[in-house]
Amino acid sequence: MNRNIFIIEDDDLLLEALREGLGQWSYEVSNPSDFAQVMDAFVEHRPHLVIVDIQLPKFDGFHWCREIRAVSQVPIIFLSSRDHPMDMVMAMNLGADDYVQKPFHMDVLLAKIQAILRRTYTYEASSDVMEWNQAWIDLKSGAITKEGQTIHLTKNEFFILRVLVRANNKIISRHELMKMLWDDDQYVNDNTLTANITRLRQQLASLNLAEGIVTKKGLGYMAVTL
């Protein structure tokens, strides 16, 4: 499977150079067409890794790092001409995985990308269970076990639970969930997501976990620690 790399960069020449260089290694490159709608493009492309500059139109790279980290643990590499130590410290404190200073050698960036992807997705492949509120979530079977009792979720119910739990007490908007579930939410009835959330809570109730899925009115949903 080709890995998708999402690049938030306003230098068109650099963007195309990265697209060409990474394409030679079978990486798919995507980017936002509107710097005010970066998160919509991020959700649409579901990248395996993000490369982001600091200085951007509308909002800076730190802003977008915060937004991405609120919904995803996807690896993030900052790529910037700024060399102040505080920029690097801030990037790492916000959850970035690496910081590459411009100008850079393509082979060095490629090696960093390969190392991060290998480290991230080899670990995910071997980590088949998540713990949440004293329950064990089996990522392969979609089963949840707590105190000897096991329930099985449908594909959509399990996807929603996994996204919310991995968000680590962060709110996921209805729009983002619908985009993740059905690719294009404009063709999906809003009640469909509500029905899925309701069924998920009904399933979790048998494990006394229904209250772990919280509705934030006007904002979305989040999985909380009970």
C-alpha positions in Angstrom: 0.0 0.0 0.0 1.3 3.4 -1.0 1.7 5.8 1.9 0.0 9.2 1.6 2.0 12.3 2.8 0.1 15.5 3.4 2.2 18.6 2.8 1.1 22.0 4.2 3.5 24.3 2.3 2.8 27.6 0.4 6.0 27.5 -1.7 4.7 26.0 -4.9 8.1 25.2 -6.3 9.1 23.4 -3.1 5.8 21.6 -3.0 6.3 20.3 -6.5 9.9 19.3 -5.8 8.7 17.3 -2.8 5.9 15.7 -4.9 8.3 14.7 -7.5 11.0 13.4 -5.1 8.6 11.5 -2.9 6.7 10.2 -5.9 9.9 8.4 -7.1 9.6 6.3 -3.9 6.0 5.6 -4.5 4.7 8.0 -1.9 1.4 9.7 -2.7 1.5 13.4 -2.0 -1.6 15.5 -1.1 -1.9 19.1 0.0 -4.7 21.6 0.9 -5.9 23.8 -1.9 -7.2 26.4 0.6 -5.1 27.4 3.6 -8.3 28.3 5.5 -9.6 24.7 5.1 -6.5 22.6 6.0 -8.4 20.3 8.4 -11.0 19.5 5.8 -8.3 18.4 3.4 -6.5 16.5 6.1 -9.7 14.5 6.9 -10.4 13.9 3.2 -6.9 12.5 2.4 -6.3 10.5 5.6 -2.5 10.8 5.4 0.0 8.5 7.0 2.4 11.5 7.7 2.2 15.3 7.6 4.9 17.7 6.6 4.2 21.3 7.6 6.0 24.6 7.3 5.8 27.2 10.1 5.1 30.4 8.1 1.9 29.9 6.1 -1.1 32.0 5.0 -4.0 32.4 7.4 -2.6 30.4 10.3 0.9 29.2 11.0 2.2 25.6 11.2 2.0 25.5 15.0 -1.8 26.2 14.7 -2.3 23.3 12.3 -0.1 21.0 14.4 -2.4 21.7 17.4 -5.5 21.1 15.2 -4.2 17.8 13.8 -3.1 16.6 17.3 -6.6 17.2 18.6 -7.9 14.5 16.3 -5.0 12.3 15.2 -1.6 10.9 16.3 -0.4 10.8 12.7 3.4 11.6 12.5 4.2 15.3 11.9 7.5 16.7 10.5 8.1 20.5 10.6 10.0 21.8 7.6 11.1 25.4 8.0 13.8 27.9 7.3 13.5 29.2 10.8 16.3 28.0 13.0 15.6 29.5 16.4 15.8 26.8 19.1 12.4 27.9 20.5 10.7 27.1 17.2 12.1 23.5 17.4 11.1 23.3 21.1 7.6 24.5 20.5 7.2 22.1 17.5 8.2 19.1 19.7 6.0 20.3 22.6 3.0 20.4 20.3 3.6 16.8 19.3 5.8 17.0 16.2 8.0 14.0 15.5 10.8 15.8 13.8 12.0 19.2 12.7 14.0 19.7 9.4 15.6 23.0 8.6 15.6 24.4 5.1 17.6 24.1 2.9 17.7 20.4 3.3 18.9 17.4 1.2 16.1 15.3 -0.2 17.9 12.1 0.9 18.0 13.2 4.5 14.3 14.1 4.5 13.4 10.8 2.8 15.4 8.8 5.4 13.6 10.6 8.2 10.2 9.9 6.6 11.0 6.3 6.2 12.2 5.9 9.7 9.2 7.6 11.2 6.7 5.6 9.1 8.5 2.3 9.9 8.5 3.1 13.6 4.9 4.3 13.7 3.2 1.7 11.6 5.2 -1.3 12.6 4.2 -0.6 16.2 0.6 -0.1 15.3 0.5 -3.4 13.4 1.9 -5.2 16.5 -0.3 -3.4 19.0 -3.7 -5.1 18.6 -5.3 -4.1 21.9 -6.2 -0.7 23.5 -7.1 -0.2 27.1 -10.0 2.2 28.0 -11.7 2.5 31.3 -10.6 -0.9 32.5 -11.9 -2.4 29.2 -9.8 -4.1 26.5 -10.5 -3.2 22.9 -9.4 -5.8 20.4 -8.5 -3.8 17.2 -8.6 -7.0 15.1 -12.0 -8.4 16.1 -13.8 -5.3 17.2 -14.6 -6.9 20.5 -14.6 -5.2 23.9 -14.0 -7.1 27.1 -14.4 -5.8 30.6 -14.5 -7.9 33.8 -15.0 -11.1 31.9 -17.8 -9.9 29.7 -17.4 -9.3 26.0 -19.4 -7.4 23.4 -19.0 -7.2 19.7 -19.5 -4.0 17.7 -20.5 -3.4 14.1 -17.9 -1.9 11.8 -19.2 1.6 12.1 -19.7 1.4 15.9 -16.2 0.1 16.3 -14.7 2.8 14.0 -16.3 5.6 16.0 -15.2 4.2 19.3 -11.6 3.7 18.1 -11.4 7.2 16.7 -12.8 8.8 19.9 -10.6 6.7 22.2 -7.5 7.4 20.2 -8.3 11.2 20.3 -7.4 11.0 24.0 -10.1 13.1 25.6 -10.3 15.5 22.7 -13.6 16.5 20.9 -14.2 15.1 17.4 -16.7 17.1 15.4 -19.7 15.4 13.8 -18.4 16.7 10.4 -15.0 15.1 10.9 -16.6 11.8 12.0 -18.9 11.7 9.0 -16.0 12.5 6.6 -14.0 9.7 8.1 -16.8 7.2 8.0 -18.4 7.9 4.7 -15.8 9.9 2.8 -18.2 12.6 1.6 -20.6 13.7 4.3 -22.7 15.9 2.0 -24.5 12.7 0.8 -25.1 11.3 4.3 -28.2 12.0 6.4 -27.1 13.7 9.6 -29.3 11.2 11.5 -27.2 8.3 10.3 -24.3 9.3 12.6 -26.7 10.0 15.5 -28.1 6.5 15.1 -24.6 4.9 15.1 -23.7 6.8 18.3 -26.9 5.7 19.9 -26.3 2.1 19.1 -22.7 2.3 20.3 -23.8 3.7 23.6 -26.5 1.0 23.9 -23.8 -1.7 23.3 -21.4 -0.1 25.8 -24.1 0.1 28.5 -23.8 -3.6 29.1 -20.2 -2.9 30.2 -21.2 0.2 32.2 -19.3 2.3 29.6 -22.1 4.2 27.9 -21.2 7.4 29.8 -17.7 7.2 28.4 -19.0 8.6 25.1 -19.9 12.2 25.8 -21.8 14.6 23.5 -20.5 18.2 23.4 -23.5 20.2 22.2 -22.6 22.1 19.0 -19.1 20.7 19.0 -19.2 16.9 18.6 -18.3 13.8 20.6 -15.4 12.7 22.9 -14.4 9.5 24.8 -13.7 10.3 28.4 -12.0 8.5 31.3 -14.6 7.5 33.8 
